[in-house]
Structure formats: C-alpha cells, structure tokens
Amino acid sequence: LTICSLVYVASTVSVFLSNSPDIFTVSRFASGLALGIFSSSCPAYIAELCPRNVRGMLVIASQFGTCVGSVLGYTSTYLVAPDWRIAVAATIPPAALLSFFFIHVADAVEIHRPV
C-alpha cells in the first residue's frame, strides 16, 4: 500500500507536469493502476488487522469513504476547476499526506499486532 501511494503521488505530479501526450498517457495509466491496487487491497488490509467485532464496520467505512471521496472529487472538479491541471494539482497534497501516513503504518502494525 505504501508503494501504491508513492506511485500515485509520483504519477499525479507527472500528469500535472506532462508536456506530451505520451507522458500524459503513461502517467495516467500508472495513476489508475496504483489507485486500483490501493482501493482493492485496502479493505483486505483492514480486515486482516482489525478485531472480529469491528471488522465489517471498518471495511464498510473504508469503502464508503472511497465512494464519498470520488463523488466529492468529481463534483468539485466540475464546479471549481476551470483548467484540468488545477484539478490534478488539487489531488497532490492529499495523496502526499496519505503516503506519509502509510510510511509509518508498517511500524505501528508491528508494534501493536498481537502475537
């Protein structure tokens, strides 16, 4: 998940800075691949780490957050961004923050995981 989030940040920056259709296409493909792997792996990761009594609720909360984030992203892009580069640039800070947190998740899991 950490690698996927880092690939997503790098590919989003690459889309923002792209000056040719080829770079744009490859960057968008990498971005979609990273986001697809991330969105399908995250529920499994949550299910593996959570106690049985809250597992379903947390997986559903993750999926609900993904759906709400997608709707808000599309809506804000439609309403606010006059240029596609502004819309792409707006995704970089949350993606970078997510990557920062995922770098530290592995350490926290090792510390708190029951034996």
PyMOL commands that set and color helices and strands:
alter all, ss='L'
color gray80, all
select helices_A, chain A and resi 2-17+21-49+55-79+84-90+92-112
alter helices_A, ss='H'
color red, helices_A
deselect
rebuild
show_as cartoon
